[in-house]
Each structure stands twice: as C-alpha cells, then as structure tokens.
Amino acid sequence: MSQLKKKPLFNPLGDTDVLDRRMIGGNTTNLNDFNNMKYEWVSDWYRQAMNNFWIPEEINLGVDIKDYRKLPAPERRAYDKILSFLIFLDSLQSANLPAVGEYITANEVNLCLAIQTFQETVHSQSYSYMLDTICEPQERNDVLYQWKEDEHLLARNEFIGNLYNQFQDDKSPEALARVLVANYILEGVYFYSGFMFFYNLGRNNLMPGSVQEIRYINRDENTHLWLFRNILLELKEEEPELFAPELVEEYRAMIKEGCEQEIRWGHYAIGDDVAGLNKQMVTDYIQYLGNLRCAQLGFEPLYEGHEREPESMSWVSQFSNANMIKTDFFEARSTAYAKSSAWWTTCRVRVAPACAPSLAGVWACSRVARLGLPCTKTLRAAQKTPTYGFGSLRVLSPALRLREPAILIGHFGDALSTALSVRPLRYQTSRVFVQKRPGFLQRSRLRLALPAHRFG
C-alpha cells in the first residue's frame, strides 16, 4: 500500500500553477496566495471563519453560578458529564488537525485548518472559563477528568481517538480518508446530544451564559463540518479510488457507529430524567443527523424514515442559529459578530449639536463599538444585538451635559437612519432600537426610547 509523504516546509521546486494543485500528493511551495486559489469555496469559508471570532470571557456567567446550584440532580449530572466530554473532544481536535495538515498539499486548505485549530483552542478556553466560574476547585477537577474514569465517556473517546491514532502509524491515502471521515463525524454528529441538552436549558431559561458559549461553539463547528465535507468531496473528484463502493460502505459504517455511540451517550447522560428531553427524542434527532451527514457526502441514508428533522426537535436548529438571539450587551456579546457590509454588528456614531450646519461629520464604523462626541465628551455604546428580526443598541452616556439639544445619527448597513432630536440629559441611559424587515437590511428606522418624564 502506497504511503503519503509529508510535504516539505521549504520547497523552491514546488508547482506554482494553480491548476497543478491537489488536495493530497501535490508539490506545494506552501506560499499563501489569496488571489490564486484552486478551490473557490475556500475564500467564503475563510471569511466566514474569520468573522466568527469571539472571546469566551466576554460572556457573563453570573446567572449561571446561581442556576448551577439550583439545577435538579439529573440536569446537573448531565451538565458535568457533557461538559467533560466536550472538553476532551476539542482538546483532541486541536492536536489532531496539525497532523492532518502535514499531508494536505493545497495550501489554501491548510489556511482553513490553521483557523480551525485556533478555534478549537478557543473552545477549550471557553470550557475552562465555564468550569472556573461555575464550579468549586474540587468540582472543576472532577468534571475535567471524568473522561478518564467514566467507562461510557472513555468508550466514546476511544472510537474517535483510535481512528486518529491509526493515521499516526499508517500514512496511506486510505488511512487519511478514514481520519477525514472521523473528523466529519466528530464535527457533525458527536457534539449534538450535548448541544441539545444545553439548548434545552436555554428554552427553560436556565444557564444563559453556558447556552451562549455553546451557541458560539456550535457556529464554529458548523464551519468545521463545512470544511471537512468540502475536503472529502474534492478528494472524491481527485482520488476516486478512495471512494470505491467497498470504501464508501466502510465510511457509512463509521458514520453509523458514530451515531450509535452518540445515541448511547445521550441515553446515558440525559436519559428520561431531564425535563424537556427523553431518550426517544435523542434517538430520532441523531438518526436524522446520520442520514443528513451521509446525504451531504452523496452516500445512501442509514436510517429509514428519518430523512427529515423531527418536528419535536425543531427548536435545536433554532437555537443553533447563532445569529438569532435575544441578549443584553452588558450580560453577553452578540453572536452575530460578522463584520461584513451586509450585516454590521457594531457601529460608531457621532452626537452633534442640533444647530450644526451639516451632517458632514456624522460617520459610522463596523469595527468599533463606541460613540464619538465632538464636544470632548465620550459615550459608550454596545454593539447591535439581533433578536428575531430586530436589533438593539444600548447607549450608556453617563454625565452627558450638552448646552443644546442633540441629534443622534445612526448608520446601519449602507443606509443612514432617521435622525431624532432629543434634549440633553444627565446620567442618561437609553436604548436605541433598529427595526429591520427581512430582506431590507438597508432600510433601517432608528428610534430613541427614553422615559416620557425626561422630555421637557
């Protein structure tokens, strides 16, 4: 069986023609040229992944500290075990991805793997932040290392871990294809009973900070799933022998084993004792995911009658959409952090005297969430928070004292919002709401909401 060769880091004799580039077995120079990519989907993936940047500590876990102590025993047990499982998976993934990247010879794809590796470390950071904040020191260590002592947890980790280890010993193209499928399983199946548990807490108004962390992570995992799906589909075109019928059946069997592992884990960690979830709901949803993951690779389904998302689990998809969320900036950051012209999540505006001869000084910036004031006073603003078709920008302006009424100008997308004249206030705290109609993000209406008695 042929073996793949690790690509050299410095290779002046490498191919420079983009048409000669290959996913594996190519002769790459390792030069990162963003203007010449063979795989066009990489550009969109890269921008999406970069726009997903987030920092775990920006999410407030103050409510979670109180909620955790009040959780019923089954929910607290599930929280601990699922968190321990997720901690190990992302730690393992951050170690595995560089090993895979050594044999991927399409440099633009290696850029994606590098971003994913970084995101996996952010996930590990988020779990540590959750543990350090919510749990006592001894409880923290108990949760952190449950995967070593709980036989159910260990069995789950061994399935993926052993597939990863096999590639350490066998560098054949077939072994690489298996480890890529294993990554696909981890990103697309293995997390989801854990995700649904956290989202179930969310719909019961419990542990909001933890739920927010998981939504960020889920959003990242969706991009990782997209990445490995595309890598496998490109391999299918370039190396069709890796997708011979007998190998496709082997990959399907791997996906099915991953699903069965996830179902058993969900039954063990969640069972029928968590309000709002039960074993049948876990089974139906994971079997649906198994069919979906197979279909996305062009494989036959695994479970008859589970081609559509179960109606009883539609809330999982709603929660996993990280851009649909209602939150307060001072409790948590908006998950819609993308900084594109179509969806700006932060803004910068200027408060100017009403007698200003023009609006030339008014400007907006999608990258910085702060208010500028031409009369030497600075206001603080939080970023716009999308909430089911609406967005809110909270403005905190302590000790604001202007001699004249002011005009508050907002800029969202490419449109200038309506200007409203208000009288200057001292210790003003207000909300600015941006109402958006679906498909008309450029038509925004700015409304300043203040207590009626503050107007004179």
N, C-alpha and C positions, 0 to 999 in steps of 0.2 A: 504494500500500500504506500503510495507516494506521501511525502511529508512536506508541509509548508515550510518555507524558510522565513525566519524573522527578517523583516526589512531592515536595511542599514539606516542609521540615522543620517549619515552624510553620504550622499550618493551623486556626485557630479555627472555620472554617466546615465542618470535616470532619464526617463522619457519626459519630454516637455509638451508633446502633442496631447491635448485633452482627449482625443479620440482613442489614444492608446491606453488610457487609464482603465484599471479594472479594480473590482472590489477586493479580490484576493489574487495573489500570484502576479501582480503587476510590478513594474520597475519604477517606483516613485522617487522623485527628488525630495519629497517632504516639504516642498515650497507651498505655502498657503497663499493662493491667488484667488481672491474673492470675485474677480472678474471673469475667471475661466473655470467653470465647474461643469463636469460631465453630467452630474446628477442634479437636475434642476430643482428638485424638491428640497435640496439641502438649504438653499437660500431662505425659503419660507420657514423651514424648521429652525434654522439658526436664529432668525429674527424673533420667532415666537419664543424660543427658549430664553433668549436674552431678555425679552420683555417680561418674562415670568420671574425675574429676580425678586427676592424677598428676604427679610431678616426675621428669624424666629422671635427675637426679643421684642419686636415691635408689637406683638400681640399680648394683650393684657390677660393674665390668668388669675386675676384677683377673685373673680366669681368662682372659678374652678376650685380654688383652695377650699372654699366653703362647701361647694356642691360635692366634692370628692368625699368628704367626711359624712355626708348625708346619703350617699348612694346606697341602695339596698345591697346586701351581701352578694347576690348573683351578678349585679352590674359592676360592682367594684372588682370582683374576681375577674370578670371578662375584661374590664379596663386594663388591669395589671397584665394579664396573660397576652392580650392582643398587643399591648404596647411593647412587651418583651419580644414578641415575635417580629414586630416591625423594626425594632432596634437592630436585631441581628441581620435581617434581610438587607437593609440599606448599608450596614457596615460591610457585609459580604460583597455587595454590589460595587462599592467604591474600590474594593481590592481587585475585583474580577475584571472590570472594564479596561484598565490599562493592559492587562494580559491579553485580552482580545484585540485591542488596538494595535499591538505589535505585529499582527498578521493581516490587518486591513491595509491595503495599499492604495486606497483612494483617500488622498489627504483631506478633502473636504468632509468626508465621513468621520475621519479621526478628529476633526474640529468638533463635530457633534458629540462624539464620545467623551471628549475632554470636558465639554459643558455638562454632560450628564454626570460625569464623575464628581464635578464640583457640586452639582445639585444634590447628589446622594450624600455628600458630606454635610450639606445644609440640613438635610432631613435628619441625619444623626444628631446634629446640633439641636434641632428642634425637639427631638425626643429627650435629650439630656436636659434641655430647658424645662420641659414639662415635668420631668421627674424631680429635678432640683427644686422647682417651685411648689409642686403639689404634695410631694411625699416627704416624710421624715427621712433622715440619712439612712437608717437601717432598712426602712421600707424601699428606699431607692435601690439599694444593692440587691435586695431580694427580687425586685422586678427586673433589674438589669440582667441578672444571671439565671433567670428561670429557664431559659432555653437550654441550659446545660443539665438541669436536673429533672425537668418535666419530660417524661418519655414521649408524650404527644408532640410537644414542641421540638424535641430532638429529632423525631422521625420526620417531621416536616422539613426541617433544615437539612437533614441528610439527603433527601431526594434531590434538591437543587444543588447542595454543596458537593455531592459526589459527581454530578454531571460537570460541574465546574472543574473539579479535580481531575477528571478524566482527560480534559484538554491539556492539563499540565504535563501529562505523560504521553499523550498521543496527539501529534500535531498534524494529523491528516485533515484534508478538506472535509471529510465526513464528520470528524470529531468537532471541527469548527462549526459546521452546520448544526450539530446537536447542541452545542453550547449557545448558539444564537437562538435556537428554539427554546432552550431553557430560560434565556433572558426574556424572551417573548412571554413565556408562561409566568415568570415572576412578575413582570410588569403588568400583564393583562389579566391574570387570574388570582395569583397568590395573595394579593393585598385586599381583595374585595369583601370578604366576610368581616375583616377588621374595619374597613371603611364603612360598611353598612351599620355596624354597631355604633360607631361614632356619630353617624348621621341620624341614627335612631335617638341617641342622646339629644342631638340638636333639635329634632322635631318635638321632643319633650321639654325643650327649654332648659337643658342641663349641660354643664361643662362647655359653655360657648367658646371659650378660648381654645380648648382642645379641638373642638369641632373646626374652628377656623384654621388651626395648624394643619389638620388633616385635609382640609379642602385645598390649601396651598399645595400640599404634598401630592394629593390626587391629581391636581392640574399638571404638576411636573411629570407624574407617572404616565399620564396620557400622552405627553410629548415623547417620553421614552418608548412607549409602546409603538407610537407612530414611527419612531426611528428604526426600531428593530423589524417592524413589519416591512418597511421600505428596503432595508438591507437584505432581508430574506427574498423579497420579490426581485431585487436586482440580481441576486445570486441565481435565482430561478431562470433568469434570462441568460446570464453569462455562463453559468455552470449547470446546464440542465441535467447532467448525470447525478447531481446531488439531490435531484427531485424525481428520481426514478420511482415507479409505483411502490416498490417494497420499502424505499426510504420514506416516502410520503406516509405510508401506513405506520412506520416507526414514529414519525413526528406526531401523527394523530394519536398514537398510543401514549406518547409523552404528554400531550395536552390533556388527554383523558385522565391520566394518572394525576396530573396536577389538579384537575377539577375534583377528582375523588378525594385527594388529600385535603383540598380546601373545604369540601363538604364535611368530611370527618372532623376537621379542625373547628369549623363553625358549630357543629353539633356539640363538640366538647366544650368550647369556650363560651358559647352563647346558650345553646340548648333551648329549652322551653320556659326558662325561668326569668328571662329579661322581658319586661313589659314592651309590647310592640313588635317583638320578633319571636320566631319559633323555628324549629328545625326544617319544616316544610318550606318556609319562605327562603331560608338559606339554600336549600337544595335546588329549588326552582330557579333562583337567580343565578347560581353558579353554573347550572346546566345550560341556561340561556347564554351565559358568557362563554362557555366552552364552544357552543355552536357558532357564536359570533366570531370568536378568535379563529376558528377553522375557516369560516367563510371569508374572512379578511385575507387569508393566505391562499384562497382558491381550493381548499380542501372540502371534502364531504362533511356534513354535520355529524356530531357524536351522539346526540340525544334526540330521539324522535319526539315531536310535539313541543319542543322548547325553542322554536325559531324566533319567537317574539318575546320582548321583555314582559315579565309577569305584571299584570295591572296592579297587583298588591305591592309591587316594589318600584313603581314609577318615581316615588319620592327619592330614591337613591340617585337617579340621574339628575333630578332637580338640585339636590344638594351638591352633587359632584361638579355642577357647572359653577366654577369659582367666580364667574362674573355676575352671578345672580345672588346678591346677598344684601341684607339689611344690617348695618352695623354703625356704631358711633366711633368716630375717629379717635376719641380720647380713650376708647376701650380697645380698639383694634384697627389695623390698617386695612384699607380696601384691598380685596383680592384682585381687582381689575387694575393691575399696575402697568399695563402695556402703555408705551409712550408713542403711539402712532397718531397720524393726523386724523384717522377715523375714530379713534377712541382715546381721548386725553383724560387721564385720571387725576391730574393735578394742574393747578393753574396759579398764575400770579396776576393780580390786578392792581390798579392804582386808584386811590381815592383822591379826587381833585376838587378844589373849590368850585361851587356851582357857577361862579362868575367867570370861570376860565373861558377865554375867547374861542378855544377849540378843544377838540378831543385828541389832539395830536400826541399828547403824552401818554395816552392810555395804551397799554400793551398787555400781552398775555404770554405765558411761557408754560410749556407742557412738562417741564422737568423739575421746577422748583415750586414747592407749596408754601408760599409766604406772600404777604401783602406789602407792597411798597407804598410809602406815603411821601408826597413831595414836600410836605412841611415838617420834615425831620422826624416825624413820628412813625413808628413801625408797628404794624398789626401782624398778628399771627393767623394763618389760615390752615385748615386741614384740607386734605385732598377730597375731591369729589367722590362720593360713595354711591355707586349704583345700587338701586334696590327695586328690582322688578319693573323696569321702565322709567324709574325716577332716579335722580341723583341729588345728593345734598352736600353742600359745602358749609362747614361750620366756621364761623368767623368769630374769633375772640379778640376784642380790641380793648384791653384794659386802659383806663385813664386817657381815653381819646377825647381831646378837647379842641375843637376847631371853632374859629370865630364866625364861620359862615356855614350854611347848610352844605352838604357834600353830595356829590354824585358818585354812586357806586357802579362801576362798569365791570361787567364780566365777559369773558371770551371763552367759548367752548367750541371745540372743533374748529371750523373755519368761519363761524358767524359771530358777530358782535351782538351780545344780548341787550335787552332793553335796559336803558339807564333809568334809575329811580332816584329821586331827590329825597333825602331824609335830613332831619335836623341832627346836629352833633349831639352825641350822648356821652355821658361819663360812665365808665365801667360798663360799657355796652357788651352784651353777649347776645348774639343773634344767630339765626340760621338763614342761609341762602339756599333756596331750592331751585333746581333746574329741571323743568319738566320736558321730557323728550317723547315724541311719538315714534313708534317703531319705524325704522327706515328713514327718519327725518332728523338725524342727529344734528344737522346743521341749522335746524330751526329751533332754537332754544329760547325759553322765556325765563327771565331772571326775576325772582320775587323776593323781596326782603321782608322777612317776618319778624315783627317786633311787638311787644306788649302794647295794647292800644293806649294805655295811660302815659306811654313815653313820648307820644307825639304831642306837640304843643301848637 
